[in-house]
Amino acid sequence: MKKILAIVILVPVAIIAVALSVANRHPVALSLDPFNSVDPAVAISMPLFVLVFGAIAVGVVLGGVGTWLGQGRWRRQARHLRHEVRDVKRENTQYRAATSPGTTLPAPRG
């Protein structure tokens, strides 16, 4: 089901991305000088689709980093619980070894 849904979504997005790339091949100037728009000190000329896809890629990376940082509390809690489970398992193993069938337990009263 996930593969079908991915195909239904990703194929049209890929087609649109290719169409956008082909339609926007002309170069545009990206000015990094906000004070002088006529003769900028730093300007980069690149195809428009490179600029658009680059902005999308930067947004995806920043969103991923933000999400990763936001989930730090949950990862820390999971790590703590893993250590606690390991300790409880070790204590359980030690308890079972101490009360193995080789030791005699008192007879039940009855």
C-alpha positions as CSV (number, residue, x, y, z in Angstrom):
1,M,0.0,0.0,0.0
2,K,2.8,2.4,0.9
3,K,4.6,1.7,-2.4
4,I,1.5,2.4,-4.4
5,L,0.8,5.6,-2.5
6,A,4.5,6.7,-3.0
7,I,4.2,6.0,-6.7
8,V,1.0,7.9,-7.0
9,I,2.5,10.9,-5.3
10,L,6.2,10.8,-6.4
11,V,5.6,10.3,-10.1
12,P,3.5,13.4,-10.6
13,V,5.9,15.4,-8.5
14,A,8.8,14.2,-10.6
15,I,7.0,15.0,-13.8
16,I,6.3,18.5,-12.5
17,A,9.9,19.0,-11.4
18,V,11.3,18.0,-14.8
19,A,8.8,20.3,-16.5
20,L,9.8,23.1,-14.2
21,S,13.5,22.5,-14.9
22,V,13.0,22.5,-18.7
23,A,10.8,25.6,-18.7
24,N,13.1,27.6,-16.4
25,R,16.6,27.1,-17.9
26,H,17.3,30.8,-18.5
27,P,19.8,32.4,-16.1
28,V,18.8,34.8,-13.4
29,A,21.0,36.9,-11.2
30,L,20.9,36.3,-7.5
31,S,22.1,39.4,-5.8
32,L,23.5,39.1,-2.3
33,D,23.9,42.9,-1.9
34,P,20.7,44.4,-0.4
35,F,22.0,48.0,-0.5
36,N,22.9,48.4,-4.1
37,S,20.5,46.7,-6.5
38,V,21.8,48.5,-9.7
39,D,25.4,47.3,-9.3
40,P,25.6,44.6,-6.6
41,A,28.9,43.7,-5.1
42,V,28.1,40.0,-5.0
43,A,25.8,38.5,-7.7
44,I,25.6,35.0,-8.9
45,S,24.1,34.0,-12.3
46,M,22.4,30.6,-12.4
47,P,19.4,28.9,-14.0
48,L,16.1,29.6,-12.1
49,F,15.4,25.9,-11.5
50,V,18.7,25.5,-9.7
51,L,17.8,28.4,-7.4
52,V,14.3,27.0,-6.7
53,F,15.5,23.4,-6.1
54,G,18.4,24.7,-4.0
55,A,16.0,26.6,-1.8
56,I,13.8,23.6,-1.4
57,A,16.8,21.4,-0.5
58,V,17.9,23.9,2.1
59,G,14.4,24.0,3.5
60,V,14.3,20.2,3.8
61,V,17.6,20.1,5.5
62,L,16.7,22.8,8.0
63,G,13.4,21.2,8.7
64,G,15.1,17.8,9.3
65,V,17.6,19.4,11.7
66,G,14.8,21.2,13.5
67,T,12.8,18.0,13.9
68,W,15.9,16.1,15.1
69,L,16.6,18.7,17.7
70,G,13.0,18.8,18.8
71,Q,12.9,15.0,19.3
72,G,16.0,15.0,21.5
73,R,14.0,14.7,24.7
74,W,12.3,11.6,23.4
75,R,15.5,10.0,22.3
76,R,17.1,10.7,25.7
77,Q,14.0,9.1,27.4
78,A,14.2,6.0,25.2
79,R,18.0,5.7,25.9
80,H,17.2,5.9,29.7
81,L,14.5,3.3,29.4
82,R,16.8,1.0,27.4
83,H,19.4,1.1,30.2
84,E,16.7,0.5,32.8
85,V,15.4,-2.5,31.0
86,R,18.9,-3.9,30.7
87,D,19.4,-3.5,34.4
88,V,16.1,-5.1,35.3
89,K,16.9,-8.1,33.0
90,R,20.3,-8.5,34.7
91,E,18.6,-8.4,38.1
92,N,16.0,-10.9,37.0
93,T,18.8,-13.2,35.7
94,Q,20.6,-12.9,39.0
95,Y,17.4,-13.6,41.0
96,R,16.7,-16.7,38.9
97,A,20.2,-18.0,39.3
98,A,19.9,-17.5,43.1
99,T,16.6,-19.4,43.2
100,S,17.5,-22.1,40.8
101,P,16.1,-25.7,41.3
102,G,19.5,-26.6,42.9
103,T,18.5,-24.7,46.0
104,T,15.9,-26.0,48.4
105,L,12.9,-23.9,49.1
106,P,10.9,-24.4,52.3
107,A,8.1,-26.8,52.1
108,P,4.7,-25.2,51.7
109,R,2.5,-25.3,54.9
110,G,-0.7,-26.9,54.4
